[in-house]
Amino acid sequence: MLFFFLYFFIISERVESETDNLLARGLSHHNVLEKNFDSITMKHVALMESEAETMVVIADENFEILEASNDVNDEISLIIQNSKTIDFIDFPQHGVMIESRWRSEPFLATINPIQIGESIKGYVYMFLETQPIRGMIRSLTTQFIIVGMLAIAISIIITLFLSKFITVPLIQMKKATEKLSNGKSDVMLDTYREDELGDLSRSIQKLSDDLEKLKKERTEFLSSISHELRTPLTYLKGYADVLKRSNLTLKERDEFIIIIQEEAENVTSLVEDLFDLAKMDQNEFIIRKERVNCCEFLQEIVSLFKPAFVEKSISLELFCDKNIYMYIDRIRFGQVIHNFLDNALKYSSSNTAVKIRVLEEYQRIKIQISDEGEGISEKDLSRIWDRLYRVDQSRSRITGGSGLGLTIAKEIIERHGGEVGVESEIEKGTTFTIYLKIEEV
Ligand code: ADP
């Protein structure tokens, strides 16, 4: 469009400047002749014009040619003849165009009347050949066509380039996100670009990979839960079937009822744990912190656990400086310590010791629970925090573990703004360490 307008603008400018020039020359001859309208002056004017591209013709009041700078041909005579019909009332002194059709006619022409006193004594005609103007415009058209074609070609190349490097990846990303929102997470995007689009596609790819991982985890988790529930339920059904038999002794009956009770308790605690985890996932797990004397709090739990430890001949000791205070949710944090002590008891043999140490270091409270039990191998150590992970599946079933205790304990500690770590050595023992920030409230 711009080329189109530029083309027509240049042409009209060029033609206008030629006609202005013609009018200006006509006016200057007219001014000379008005002062001296005699044959010598006319000859001078004609002589001056004979070397120029333009041509002058001087005529008398009856349009008879008096002088001309070049030969007067038929076309020029015709223009002069046609000019007779012009109405010269209010004729402008600076002249008028009497032929301006440069595209079709051989000459452009102007006329200036020579007025001496009240009457018109003659006319000055100026002519300019239109052939050179048309030639110039033809070459300009050719140049514009070449430049226009080049501009179109460059635009096409740029459009193709933009669509390949910007539009196509954007469309791919749009399709990928649509796929993700439809629940399909197997998207593959080009992530090698080092620009903003590359960043965006890497983020979408990561989102898709994370979704895929989550989906896998969810499936695994669901199948583990169904497995966890199926086993105790099979036991329950089996023992209930046995109980229906009439040939059982009273002792056997009591035994089976106790087994059924224990299994039912296991299922209940598993469901409660799962419920806690679900609440944590939905951020509905509320922590109500209060200022608690650390030693008194731990001493209470130790006293509760003592009989069970004594029964298994395991010593349980607490080392704590009386003036340490912490901000915790009593019930939830109690659940954490409960779980660590429960594990220490479950995975330690007789005549060993379990120690709880409380220290203050680097603005943190450090609670260490160490046992001299069976320990955890390095391979299992990183996985013990995973949901439903148990080192020894069969043994944990006997001891009543579900593999959710440590997952919940870690979540609760982190929701207190704390951290938890573990160190362990097979046959030597395990130490769990809780770090809590010292809060000034
Ligand atoms: P569980 O209810 O099965 O004990 P946890 O989440 O509490 O589940 O623990 C996960 C696994 O970590 C357990 O199955 C056990 O193998 C291992 N574990 C936890 N505490 C100890 C410990 N003090 N000594 C040895 N192994 C432990």
Residues whose N, C-alpha, C, O or C-beta is under 5 A from the ligand:
A	BS01	ADP	N343 A344 Y347 G373 G375 I376 I384 Y389 R390 V391 D392 S396 G401 S402 G403 L404 G405 L406 T407 T430
